Amino acid sequence: IEAFIAYDVDFHLAIAKCSQNDAFYQILITIKKILAHFSKALNTVRNLGIIYQEHQEILESIIRKDPITARIAMRQHLVKATARYDALAEHEQQSDNSEDLT
């Protein structure tokens, strides 16, 4: 999983760099450790295949030079990642509340 986390962060950094939006790229470089933390929390064995497929859709759109589809795929990926993080946070909250009851 550690190798996938590095890949995940590098994937997002590479796309940001290719976007030619230096400010956005510099922001991601600045928060790289935070991105790695989120990636580590979300990249469970169960999610690896799903995340890999989402990345493939983004990459294939970029290779085809289809910025509209790439943008849509990236937004969907980020929405899904947010949902995965929200579900993880809710699960951890419920676990913490269960421990408080014991």
C-alpha positions as MATLAB code, in Angstrom:
seq = 'IEAFIAYDVDFHLAIAKCSQNDAFYQILITIKKILAHFSKALNTVRNLGIIYQEHQEILESIIRKDPITARIAMRQHLVKATARYDALAEHEQQSDNSEDLT';
ca = [
       0.000    0.000    0.000;
       2.913    2.390    0.685;
       3.999    2.247   -2.970;
       0.433    2.991   -4.082;
       0.265    5.993   -1.746;
       3.419    7.415   -3.326;
       1.952    6.718   -6.777;
      -1.338    8.378   -5.825;
       0.301   11.590   -4.610;
       2.733   11.670   -7.556;
      -0.153   11.122   -9.986;
      -1.966   14.188   -8.689;
       1.233   16.249   -8.642;
       2.063   15.284  -12.239;
      -1.379   16.308  -13.452;
      -1.136   19.596  -11.568;
       2.269   20.274  -13.117;
       0.981   19.472  -16.611;
      -1.970   21.812  -16.088;
       0.512   24.698  -16.357;
      -1.133   26.244  -13.322;
       1.989   26.894  -11.280;
       0.077   28.295   -8.302;
      -2.024   25.113   -8.036;
       1.063   22.934   -8.432;
       2.902   24.863   -5.702;
      -0.086   24.496   -3.375;
      -0.043   20.722   -3.892;
       3.718   20.598   -3.297;
       3.179   22.540   -0.076;
       0.470   20.159    1.157;
       2.100   16.979   -0.184;
       2.372   15.466    3.315;
      -1.307   16.172    3.954;
      -2.189   14.539    0.625;
      -0.130   11.497    1.600;
      -1.961   11.329    4.939;
      -5.364   11.376    3.215;
      -4.153    8.890    0.644;
      -2.943    6.546    3.390;
      -6.287    6.758    5.181;
      -8.315    6.130    2.031;
      -6.195    3.633    0.145;
      -7.303    0.443    1.770;
      -6.782   -2.819   -0.076;
     -10.492   -2.732   -0.927;
     -10.188    0.721   -2.510;
      -6.974    0.208   -4.489;
      -8.684   -1.228   -7.572;
     -11.358    1.452   -7.541;
      -8.832    4.283   -7.219;
      -6.601    2.748   -9.877;
      -9.556    2.597  -12.292;
     -10.446    6.222  -11.563;
      -6.841    7.225  -12.294;
      -6.875    5.173  -15.506;
      -9.954    7.038  -16.752;
      -8.259   10.374  -16.082;
      -4.986    9.297  -17.697;
      -6.657    7.823  -20.775;
      -8.543   11.084  -21.316;
      -5.305   13.038  -21.072;
      -3.566   10.691  -23.513;
      -6.481   11.145  -25.954;
      -6.060   14.918  -25.491;
      -9.657   15.172  -24.343;
      -9.598   17.890  -21.667;
     -13.362   17.905  -21.128;
     -13.529   14.188  -20.338;
     -10.326   14.435  -18.274;
     -11.806   17.299  -16.234;
     -15.039   15.361  -15.679;
     -13.120   12.210  -14.694;
     -10.934   14.169  -12.259;
     -13.929   15.876  -10.669;
     -15.709   12.532  -10.294;
     -12.555   11.058   -8.758;
     -12.309   13.911   -6.246;
     -16.013   13.667   -5.369;
     -15.658    9.913   -4.833;
     -12.480   10.410   -2.774;
     -14.313   12.943   -0.630;
     -17.165   10.468   -0.127;
     -14.659    7.756    0.842;
     -13.032   10.117    3.337;
     -16.412   11.163    4.775;
     -17.390    7.504    5.197;
     -14.066    6.772    6.918;
     -14.444    9.771    9.238;
     -18.002    8.746   10.116;
     -16.883    5.178   10.800;
     -14.072    6.411   13.050;
     -16.492    8.750   14.841;
     -18.866    5.842   15.488;
     -15.973    3.707   16.707;
     -14.849    6.462   19.081;
     -18.397    6.848   20.390;
     -18.675    3.083   20.931;
     -15.435    3.087   22.926;
     -16.724    5.946   25.085;
     -19.724    3.810   26.065;
     -17.545    1.007   27.431;
];
